[in-house]
């Protein structure tokens, strides 16, 4: 199993920390889709697993993924949990058990066979926002998808910094604007204007 960290020019010690624990570190132009595509291009394995830097997978995630793959699933994700016990975030997490594209985002992580990933065209690098939502529709055309029962635990920091209900409202607004066909530059402008301490370029 390879652990590949794709660094987009961080200045917070990410590279040194990753190297110290034996990860393969590569550098790429900044941008989630671009960085994930580059990581996939240098990976040698048959199965790819994409995980955001602020999320922790289940302890035996690789076993769950292999079991799912051996059952004929060519892609899938885990359910989501936050590192905060706020009731509203718990309610949000509950809905991630369903295989519904509308509630499928990158925080849940994503496994996909390398063959399917390449066939579907990889992440769209012209998308700065919603790239993880968009690819799910294409991936599912090439084989069965599974939502596995274990949980990825992701940081609730953005919700706590911006207000839990306010942050959810912002995410819903961006989601709606995306599906109404608003251009990426407009979505990015809304994101930057409304979200405190954002990290998008």
C-alpha positions in Angstrom: 0.0 0.0 0.0 1.3 3.4 -1.0 0.5 6.6 1.0 0.9 9.5 -1.4 0.7 13.1 -0.1 0.2 15.7 -2.9 1.4 19.0 -1.6 0.2 22.2 -3.3 2.7 24.6 -1.9 1.9 24.4 1.8 4.0 26.4 4.3 2.9 24.7 7.5 5.3 21.8 7.7 3.0 19.3 5.9 5.8 17.9 3.7 8.2 17.3 6.6 5.5 15.7 8.7 4.5 13.4 5.9 8.1 12.4 5.1 8.7 11.6 8.8 6.0 8.9 8.8 7.1 7.4 5.5 4.7 8.8 3.0 5.6 9.4 -0.6 5.4 13.2 -1.1 4.9 14.8 -4.5 4.3 18.4 -5.4 1.7 19.8 -7.7 0.1 23.0 -8.8 -2.5 24.0 -6.2 -6.1 22.9 -6.7 -7.9 19.9 -5.3 -8.8 18.3 -8.6 -5.3 18.9 -10.0 -3.6 17.6 -6.9 -5.7 14.4 -6.7 -5.2 13.7 -10.4 -1.5 14.1 -10.1 -1.4 11.7 -7.1 -3.4 9.1 -9.1 -0.9 9.5 -12.0 2.0 8.5 -9.8 0.2 5.7 -7.9 1.1 2.1 -8.8 -1.9 0.3 -7.3 -5.0 -1.1 -8.9 -7.3 0.7 -6.4 -7.1 4.5 -5.6 -8.3 6.0 -2.3 -8.7 9.7 -2.1 -8.7 11.3 1.4 -8.8 14.9 2.4 -6.0 16.1 4.6 -8.4 17.1 7.5 -10.1 13.7 7.6 -9.2 10.4 9.4 -10.3 7.1 7.8 -11.5 4.0 9.7 -8.6 2.1 11.3 -9.0 -0.8 8.9 -10.1 1.2 5.9 -7.9 -0.8 3.5 -9.6 -4.1 4.6 -13.1 -2.6 4.0 -12.1 -1.3 0.6 -10.6 -4.6 -0.5 -13.7 -6.5 0.7 -16.0 -4.1 -1.2 -13.8 -4.4 -4.3 -13.8 -8.2 -4.1 -17.6 -8.1 -3.9 -17.6 -6.4 -7.3 -17.8 -2.8 -6.3 -15.6 -0.7 -8.4 -16.0 2.5 -6.3 -17.4 3.6 -3.0 -17.0 5.7 0.1 -17.5 5.6 3.9 -20.2 7.3 5.9 -19.3 10.6 7.5 -18.8 11.7 11.1 -17.5 15.0 12.5 -15.1 15.5 15.4 -17.8 17.5 17.2 -21.0 16.3 18.9 -23.2 19.2 17.8 -26.7 17.7 17.1 -27.0 19.3 13.7 -23.7 17.9 12.5 -24.8 14.5 13.8 -28.0 14.8 11.8 -26.1 15.7 8.7 -23.9 12.7 9.2 -26.9 10.4 9.4 -27.9 11.1 5.9 -24.5 10.0 4.5 -25.6 6.4 4.9 -27.7 6.6 1.8 -26.4 6.1 -1.7 -27.7 9.4 -3.0 -25.5 11.6 -5.2 -26.9 14.8 -3.8 -25.3 14.1 -0.4 -22.0 12.6 -1.7 -19.0 14.8 -1.1 -15.2 14.5 -0.8 -15.2 14.5 3.0 -16.5 11.0 2.9 -13.3 10.0 0.9 -13.5 7.9 -2.3 -12.2 4.7 -3.5 -12.3 3.8 -7.2 -10.4 1.3 -9.4 -7.7 3.0 -11.3 -9.2 1.6 -14.6 -12.6 3.3 -13.8 -11.0 6.5 -12.7 -9.1 6.8 -16.0 -12.1 5.7 -18.1 -14.4 8.3 -16.6 -11.9 11.1 -17.3 -10.5 11.7 -13.8 -11.4 14.8 -11.7 -12.2 17.8 -13.8 -9.4 20.3 -13.3 -11.5 23.2 -14.6 -13.7 22.8 -11.5 -12.4 24.7 -8.4 -15.5 23.8 -6.4 -17.8 20.7 -6.5 -15.2 18.6 -8.3 -15.8 15.7 -5.8 -19.6 15.9 -6.3 -19.3 16.0 -10.1 -17.1 13.0 -10.6 -19.5 10.6 -8.7 -22.1 10.9 -11.5 -19.5 9.7 -14.1 -17.9 7.0 -11.9 -21.2 5.3 -11.3 -21.6 4.7 -15.0 -18.8 2.2 -15.0 -19.7 -0.1 -12.1 -21.4 -0.6 -8.8 -20.8 2.0 -6.0 -21.0 1.1 -2.3 -21.4 3.3 0.8 -19.5 1.3 3.5 -20.7 1.2 7.1 -17.5 2.6 8.8 -17.0 6.3 9.3 -14.5 8.8 8.1 -14.1 11.4 10.8 -13.6 14.9 9.4 -12.8 18.2 11.0 -15.7 20.5 12.1 -13.4 23.5 12.3 -15.0 25.3 9.4 -18.4 24.9 10.8 -17.3 26.1 14.3 -15.4 29.1 12.8 -18.3 30.2 10.6 -21.3 29.0 12.7 -22.8 25.6 12.2 -26.1 26.7 10.7 -24.6 29.6 8.7 -22.0 27.2 7.3 -24.6 24.7 6.2 -26.6 27.5 4.6 -23.5 28.6 2.6 -22.8 25.0 1.5 -26.5 24.6 0.4 -26.3 27.9 -1.5 -23.1 26.9 -3.4 -24.6 23.4 -4.1 -27.8 25.0 -5.5 -25.9 27.6 -7.6 -23.8 24.8 -9.1 -26.8 22.8 -10.1 -28.5 25.9 -11.6 -25.4 26.2 -13.8 -23.6 29.2 -12.4 -20.0 29.4 -13.6 -17.1 28.4 -11.3 -15.8 31.9 -10.9 -19.2 33.0 -9.4 -19.2 30.0 -7.0 -15.6 30.8 -6.0 -16.5 34.4 -5.4 -19.4 33.4 -3.2 -17.2 30.9 -1.3 -14.5 33.5 -0.6 -17.0 36.2 0.4 -19.0 34.2 2.8 -16.6 31.6 4.4 -14.1 32.8 6.9 -10.5 31.5 6.8 -11.2 29.7 3.5 -8.2 28.0 1.8 -9.3 28.1 -1.8 -7.0 29.9 -4.2 
